[in-house]
Amino acid sequence: MFVASVMAMIGYFWLLFLTPREWFFLGRTVSDWAVIVPIMIIVYAFLFVVAWIGRTMASTPPPLPDLLKTSEEEEKTGEKED
């Protein structure tokens, strides 16, 4: 894993700084894509986490009020608390 990450760092450095400026892909230079793709991945990952939190908040039922819990406990024990 260490070797793979070092190789990825070297490859990213090469794509970002050492590729010839005349190399184009879809109308942009390879160096431009080396900046665009990681930023897009970071933004999408952040938005995915926000969406996941929002879905979790929307699908979690609200907690029961304490009043209902107290009356249920009274019914079980048959006693009333003063």
PELINKA-V838362 format. One record per helix or strand of 3 or more residues. SS is the DSSP state (h for helix, s for strand). FROM is the first residue (numbers start at 1). LEN is the number of residues. If there is no record, write none. Layout:
# PELINKA-V838362
ss=(SS SS)
from=(FROM FROM)
len=(LEN LEN)
This chain:
# PELINKA-V838362
ss=(h h h)
from=(2 30 66)
len=(17 30 12)
